[in-house]
């Protein structure tokens, strides 16, 4: 079952992973290109055989910090490149990579603290624009890949080029951290003639921190797919997660050994409360537009973030 895929991959890495040094100096156990993880984003509605209920693959063997997942995703969509608004909201996940000491260590001493450079959101909304700093207004500059995805889904859903890339080799040295989740392709299937399309997303992640990052990334791209499906009036289909270097940090081993003993519960349902379904709108989302119902995870497990 899909809710066991993640745990099975953790077991494989713990048992068979190669010991490898890494950028952070922590050390990892790693395997390359494991089998894809596939998560259904909806389930049959028992009260209506012609409809489906949206589902969010939020891992349940530990509590995932959903508010942080959503805040970061909305931050990506806004195109913002400073960690300041996240930090001010109590979301500290980018503070390490935006610190004065870290920016100085990677040759970005000319940047203000918190200015991460042309990271995910900039590439999603302004790909190819010349990056100046986090305070610059980039309206109308570069390629708005997210808007392009929505436009193609509405006008040519069979297009094989419905793609969004955060990997821009020309900008990598300007980023505090090159993108780990870097490439997404969207695909529409039609299970029945005349029915609504089902929207699927495949994401490639070059570097996958299985303990902390991957549960976050699964939830984030699943949410993004739900949002895009809402914008184009499609049924949420599936999220497929393709991993390159899938690794467990050595200081996460004990915590993950505990986590794999836990039995997953059912994924929660997701309700989107915006009234603009099908209008192609990708901006203006707020935290209160989402309601997650029936999330019953095991207790949190603490793991240190390697920077």
C-alpha positions, 0 to 999 in steps of 0.5 A: 500500500502507498502508505508503507512505501516510505517506510520500506525505502527507509528500511532498504537504506538502513540495511543496504545504504552505502556510507558516503561523506556529504556537503554538510560533513554529517555523513550519510547512508545512501542508495541511488535511484530507488523505485519511485514512490507513488501516492494517490491524491484522491479516493472514491466517494462512497456516497457518490460513485461518480466523484472522488474525495481529495486526499493529502499524502501526509505521512502518519508515522510521525507528525509532519509540520503541515503549517511549515509545508504550506507556508513554504509552498506559498512562499515559493509561489510568491517568488520571494527569495528572502527567508525573512517572512518565513522566519517572522512566521515562526518557520525556521527551515531556511534560517540556517542557509540564510544566516550571515555565517552561511552566506559568507561561507559560500561566497555570498557575503555581498548579500543581506542576511536571509537573501537566498538568491534565485532559489525555487520561487524565483525560478518558478516565476521568473526563470531567466531573469537577471537576479539582483537581490531579494528586494528587487521587483521582478514583475514581468521579468523572465518566464513564469513557469507556473502560469505557463503550466496552468495555461497549457493544462487549460488549452492543451492538456495532452501537451508533453511539455507541461514542465516546471524546472528549478534547475538553472545552471546559470544561476546555481552559484548565485543560490545559497543552496541549489534546488534539491527538488528540481523538476516537475512534469504534469500529465492529464489522463481521462479515465472515461470519455467526457469525464474531467481530466485527472491531473498527475505530477511527477517530480525529480529530486536529485538529493533526498534527505529521507528523514526530514526532507522527503516527508515535507517534499511529498506533502508540498508537491501533493499540495501543489498538484491539488492547487493546480488541479483546482485552478484548472478544474481537474480531479487530483490524480497522483503524485509520483516521486523520483529520487536520485541520491536517497540518503539517511543522515547518520544522526537520523538513524536511531530516530528512523529505526524507531519510526519504521516500527510504527504502523501508518494510519490512513492519509487525511482528506484535503478540502480547498475552500476557494470559490474560483475553481477552474479560473486558472488563478495560481496567486493569492492563496492563503493558509485558511484556503485549506482544511486537512481532515482526519490527520491522526499521526503518531507523535513527532520524532526530533531530527537535527537539520544538517546545513 
